[in-house]
Amino acid sequence: MQIGCGVYVHAVRGHPYLYVWHYETTGGRRRQVKEYMGAAGRQDIREEAIRRVDAYFRRAARDLERLRKETLASIARGR
């Protein structure tokens, strides 16, 4: 399991643009996905980036907790 998500700013012709990146599984492989959000100076763009990053980490925490429970139950069963 590879967990990761964040933001970065990329300048194009002197103008800063915000991107959100995260890992996702496609075809059984993990890959980094970069999503263009918009102009980095816009408050609504930054708020949307916050929502997306928060949602990613909430999903990752749920998935990790599910995996933890499954693994511990498997150990307890002797498998």
C-alpha positions as CSV (number, residue, x, y, z in Angstrom):
1,M,0.0,0.0,0.0
2,Q,1.4,3.3,-1.0
3,I,-0.2,6.4,0.6
4,G,0.6,9.9,-0.5
5,C,-1.1,13.1,-1.4
6,G,-0.2,16.8,-1.5
7,V,-0.2,20.0,-3.5
8,Y,2.4,21.9,-5.5
9,V,2.5,25.1,-7.4
10,H,3.8,25.1,-11.0
11,A,4.5,28.5,-12.7
12,V,3.6,28.9,-16.3
13,R,4.7,32.1,-17.9
14,G,5.2,33.6,-14.5
15,H,1.7,32.7,-13.3
16,P,1.4,30.2,-10.4
17,Y,-1.1,27.3,-10.8
18,L,-2.1,24.8,-8.1
19,Y,-2.0,21.1,-8.6
20,V,-3.1,18.2,-6.3
21,W,-1.3,14.9,-6.5
22,H,-2.1,11.5,-5.1
23,Y,-1.5,7.9,-5.5
24,E,-4.1,5.5,-6.9
25,T,-4.3,1.9,-8.1
26,T,-5.0,1.2,-11.7
27,G,-4.6,-2.2,-13.2
28,G,-3.0,-3.5,-10.1
29,R,-0.3,-0.9,-10.1
30,R,0.2,2.2,-8.1
31,R,0.7,5.5,-9.9
32,Q,0.9,9.1,-9.1
33,V,-1.9,11.2,-10.5
34,K,-1.6,15.0,-10.8
35,E,-4.8,17.1,-11.0
36,Y,-4.8,20.7,-12.2
37,M,-6.8,22.9,-9.8
38,G,-6.4,26.4,-11.2
39,A,-4.8,29.7,-10.3
40,A,-2.9,29.3,-7.0
41,G,-3.9,32.8,-5.8
42,R,-7.7,32.0,-5.8
43,Q,-9.2,31.3,-2.4
44,D,-11.9,28.9,-3.9
45,I,-9.2,26.9,-5.6
46,R,-7.2,26.5,-2.4
47,E,-10.3,25.5,-0.5
48,E,-11.1,22.8,-3.1
49,A,-7.6,21.5,-2.8
50,I,-8.0,21.3,0.9
51,R,-11.2,19.3,0.5
52,R,-9.6,16.9,-2.0
53,V,-6.5,16.3,0.2
54,D,-8.6,15.9,3.3
55,A,-10.9,13.4,1.5
56,Y,-7.9,11.4,0.3
57,F,-6.4,11.1,3.7
58,R,-9.8,10.2,5.3
59,R,-10.2,7.4,2.7
60,A,-6.6,6.2,3.3
61,A,-7.2,6.1,7.1
62,R,-10.3,4.0,6.6
63,D,-8.6,1.6,4.3
64,L,-5.6,1.3,6.6
65,E,-7.8,0.6,9.6
66,R,-9.7,-2.0,7.6
67,L,-6.4,-3.6,6.6
68,R,-5.1,-3.5,10.2
69,K,-8.2,-5.3,11.5
70,E,-8.1,-7.9,8.8
71,T,-4.4,-8.6,9.4
72,L,-4.8,-8.9,13.2
73,A,-7.8,-11.2,12.8
74,S,-5.9,-13.4,10.4
75,I,-3.0,-13.6,12.8
76,A,-5.4,-14.4,15.7
77,R,-6.9,-17.2,13.6
78,G,-3.5,-18.6,12.9
79,R,-3.5,-17.9,9.2
